[in-house]
Amino acid sequence: MFMIKAEIREEKGKTKVKKLRKEGWVPGVVYGHGEKTMNIKVKEEDLKKLVHSIPSESTVIELHVGKKKFNTLFQEITRDIFTDRFLHVDFHILHKGEKVWVKVPIELTGECKGVKEGGIVDFIVREVEIECLPRDIPEKILVDITNLGIGDSFHVGDIDTGGKFTIDMDPHTPIVSIIMPKKMEAVVAAEEVEEMVEEAPEEPEVIAKGKEEEEKEE
């Protein structure tokens, strides 16, 4: 399990928190159902290493605060938009038997049949929000696209949850579709037009002439 150490934070207010950051700390909070919210601080370098090492935001993290240990998830990480440095971090405490909502990334697997046919993979939904028990949180959801041909899609409802989690999204939402390249679409469209022309019936033979035309001939 991934872990990080934290200390109780006494510093509050903009001035003190700013000074804290200059000293290499990132202010944060820890909270959970039935838990008293704790103000904490973690070493910026430790947080940076942890963020770069975990597979996804749904990864369970063991947070050490003094002599106490908590199983947690990242609830929110705030960064400076200019420097990308960490400004604040929130941890959510997990409790055994209590379901939580987490965002889980989707990963595509398999050699797609449609790609071999000349199609393109359109990866539409890259993560889904699920509800489950802490022990059932997956690091990622695998979607096998091996048998998808051009024009086929894999939808949210096609995900095998194994009865361990529910997904907060319309089951008809496409996760990935195999689409035809525009150049190929143009070629196919041209071929269809040619087929229509070839199959069109010949001009019908005139069986009876109009009265006006007969009078002209006379």
C-alpha positions as CSV (number, residue, x, y, z in Angstrom):
1,M,0.0,0.0,0.0
2,F,1.1,3.6,-0.7
3,M,1.7,5.8,2.3
4,I,2.6,9.3,3.3
5,K,3.4,10.9,6.6
6,A,1.7,14.1,7.9
7,E,1.9,16.3,10.9
8,I,-0.8,18.3,12.7
9,R,-0.9,21.8,11.4
10,E,-1.1,24.7,13.9
11,E,-0.5,27.4,11.3
12,K,-3.6,29.2,10.0
13,G,-4.2,32.3,8.1
14,K,-2.7,33.4,4.7
15,T,0.5,34.8,6.1
16,K,1.4,31.7,8.2
17,V,0.3,29.3,5.5
18,K,2.4,31.2,2.9
19,K,5.4,30.9,5.2
20,L,4.7,27.2,5.6
21,R,4.8,26.6,1.8
22,K,8.1,28.5,1.6
23,E,9.5,26.1,4.1
24,G,8.6,23.1,1.9
25,W,5.3,22.1,3.4
26,V,1.9,21.6,1.8
27,P,-1.1,22.5,4.0
28,G,-4.1,20.1,4.0
29,V,-7.1,18.6,5.8
30,V,-8.2,15.1,6.7
31,Y,-11.9,14.3,7.1
32,G,-14.4,11.5,6.9
33,H,-17.9,10.4,8.1
34,G,-18.0,10.7,11.9
35,E,-14.4,12.0,12.0
36,K,-13.2,15.3,13.4
37,T,-11.6,17.3,10.7
38,M,-7.8,17.6,11.2
39,N,-5.6,20.4,9.8
40,I,-2.4,18.8,8.6
41,K,0.8,19.5,6.6
42,V,2.8,17.2,4.5
43,K,6.3,17.6,3.0
44,E,6.0,18.9,-0.6
45,E,8.7,16.4,-1.8
46,D,6.8,13.5,-0.2
47,L,3.5,14.5,-1.8
48,K,5.2,15.0,-5.2
49,K,6.7,11.4,-5.1
50,L,3.4,9.9,-4.0
51,V,1.3,11.6,-6.7
52,H,3.8,10.5,-9.4
53,S,3.9,6.9,-8.1
54,I,0.2,6.0,-7.6
55,P,-1.6,4.5,-10.6
56,S,-4.7,6.7,-10.2
57,E,-6.6,9.0,-7.9
58,S,-8.7,6.0,-6.8
59,T,-5.6,4.4,-5.1
60,V,-5.9,3.9,-1.4
61,I,-3.3,5.7,0.6
62,E,-2.2,5.0,4.1
63,L,-1.9,8.3,5.9
64,H,0.2,8.5,9.1
65,V,-0.7,11.4,11.4
66,G,1.5,11.1,14.5
67,K,0.8,7.7,15.9
68,K,-2.5,7.3,14.0
69,K,-3.0,5.6,10.7
70,F,-5.9,6.1,8.3
71,N,-6.8,4.5,5.0
72,T,-7.6,7.5,2.7
73,L,-8.2,8.7,-0.8
74,F,-7.1,12.0,-2.4
75,Q,-10.2,14.1,-2.3
76,E,-8.7,17.1,-3.9
77,I,-5.3,18.5,-4.8
78,T,-4.9,22.2,-5.6
79,R,-2.0,23.4,-7.6
80,D,-0.6,26.8,-8.6
81,I,-1.7,27.5,-12.2
82,F,1.6,29.2,-13.0
83,T,4.2,27.1,-11.2
84,D,2.2,23.8,-10.9
85,R,3.4,23.6,-7.2
86,F,1.0,22.0,-4.7
87,L,-1.0,24.6,-2.7
88,H,-3.4,22.4,-0.7
89,V,-4.4,18.7,-0.3
90,D,-7.5,17.1,1.0
91,F,-7.6,13.4,2.2
92,H,-10.9,11.5,2.7
93,I,-10.9,8.8,5.4
94,L,-12.3,5.4,4.4
95,H,-14.2,3.3,6.8
96,K,-14.7,-0.5,6.6
97,G,-18.2,-1.3,5.4
98,E,-18.9,2.3,4.2
99,K,-19.3,2.8,0.5
100,V,-17.6,5.7,-1.2
101,W,-17.8,7.5,-4.6
102,V,-14.5,7.5,-6.5
103,K,-13.4,8.3,-10.1
104,V,-11.7,5.4,-11.8
105,P,-9.7,5.6,-15.1
106,I,-10.5,3.4,-18.0
107,E,-7.8,1.6,-20.0
108,L,-8.3,0.0,-23.4
109,T,-6.8,-3.5,-24.1
110,G,-6.6,-5.8,-27.1
111,E,-5.7,-5.5,-30.8
112,C,-8.8,-4.0,-32.3
113,K,-10.3,-5.7,-35.3
114,G,-11.6,-2.4,-36.6
115,V,-8.2,-0.8,-36.6
116,K,-6.8,-3.6,-38.7
117,E,-9.6,-2.9,-41.1
118,G,-8.5,0.7,-41.4
119,G,-10.7,2.2,-38.7
120,I,-9.8,4.7,-35.9
121,V,-10.3,4.3,-32.2
122,D,-12.4,7.2,-30.7
123,F,-11.8,7.0,-27.0
124,I,-14.7,9.1,-25.6
125,V,-15.0,8.4,-21.9
126,R,-11.7,8.0,-20.1
127,E,-12.9,7.7,-16.5
128,V,-16.2,6.9,-14.7
129,E,-17.4,7.6,-11.2
130,I,-18.3,4.5,-9.2
131,E,-19.7,3.7,-5.8
132,C,-18.3,0.7,-3.9
133,L,-16.7,-0.5,-0.6
134,P,-13.1,0.6,0.0
135,R,-11.8,-3.0,-0.5
136,D,-13.5,-3.2,-3.9
137,I,-12.0,0.1,-5.4
138,P,-10.3,-0.9,-8.7
139,E,-7.2,1.0,-9.7
140,K,-8.5,1.0,-13.3
141,I,-11.3,-0.5,-15.4
142,L,-10.1,-2.6,-18.4
143,V,-12.1,-2.4,-21.7
144,D,-11.3,-5.1,-24.3
145,I,-11.7,-3.7,-27.8
146,T,-10.4,-6.8,-29.6
147,N,-13.7,-7.7,-31.3
148,L,-14.9,-4.2,-32.2
149,G,-15.2,-3.6,-35.9
150,I,-15.7,-0.3,-37.8
151,G,-19.0,1.2,-36.6
152,D,-19.0,-0.7,-33.3
153,S,-19.0,0.9,-29.8
154,F,-18.5,-0.2,-26.2
155,H,-20.9,1.4,-23.8
156,V,-20.9,2.1,-20.1
157,G,-23.6,-0.6,-19.7
158,D,-21.1,-3.2,-21.2
159,I,-18.7,-2.9,-18.3
160,D,-18.5,-6.0,-16.1
161,T,-18.8,-4.7,-12.6
162,G,-18.8,-8.2,-11.1
163,G,-21.4,-6.9,-8.7
164,K,-18.8,-5.0,-6.8
165,F,-19.6,-1.5,-7.8
166,T,-22.2,0.7,-9.5
167,I,-21.5,3.4,-12.1
168,D,-23.0,6.8,-12.0
169,M,-23.5,7.3,-15.7
170,D,-26.1,6.5,-18.4
171,P,-25.5,2.9,-19.5
172,H,-26.0,3.9,-23.1
173,T,-23.1,6.3,-23.0
174,P,-20.4,5.1,-25.5
175,I,-16.9,4.7,-23.9
176,V,-15.1,3.9,-27.2
177,S,-16.2,3.8,-30.8
178,I,-14.4,2.5,-33.9
179,I,-15.0,5.1,-36.6
180,M,-14.2,5.2,-40.3
181,P,-11.6,7.7,-41.5
182,K,-13.0,10.6,-43.6
183,K,-11.0,9.6,-46.6
184,M,-12.4,6.1,-46.4
185,E,-15.9,7.5,-45.9
186,A,-15.5,9.5,-49.2
187,V,-14.4,6.4,-51.1
188,V,-17.3,4.3,-49.7
189,A,-19.8,7.1,-50.5
190,A,-18.5,7.3,-54.1
191,E,-18.8,3.5,-54.5
192,E,-22.3,3.6,-53.2
193,V,-23.2,6.3,-55.8
194,E,-21.7,4.2,-58.6
195,E,-23.7,1.2,-57.5
196,M,-26.9,3.2,-57.4
197,V,-26.2,4.5,-61.0
198,E,-25.5,0.9,-62.2
199,E,-28.7,-0.4,-60.6
200,A,-30.9,2.4,-61.8
201,P,-33.5,1.2,-64.4
202,E,-33.1,2.1,-68.1
203,E,-35.3,4.8,-69.6
204,P,-38.7,3.1,-70.3
205,E,-39.7,2.6,-73.9
206,V,-42.6,4.9,-75.1
207,I,-45.6,2.6,-75.8
208,A,-48.2,5.2,-76.7
209,K,-47.5,8.6,-78.3
210,G,-49.4,11.7,-77.2
211,K,-52.2,13.0,-79.4
212,E,-50.4,16.3,-80.1
213,E,-47.3,14.4,-81.3
214,E,-49.3,12.1,-83.6
215,E,-51.0,15.1,-85.2
216,K,-47.5,16.6,-85.9
217,E,-46.4,13.4,-87.6
218,E,-49.5,13.3,-89.8
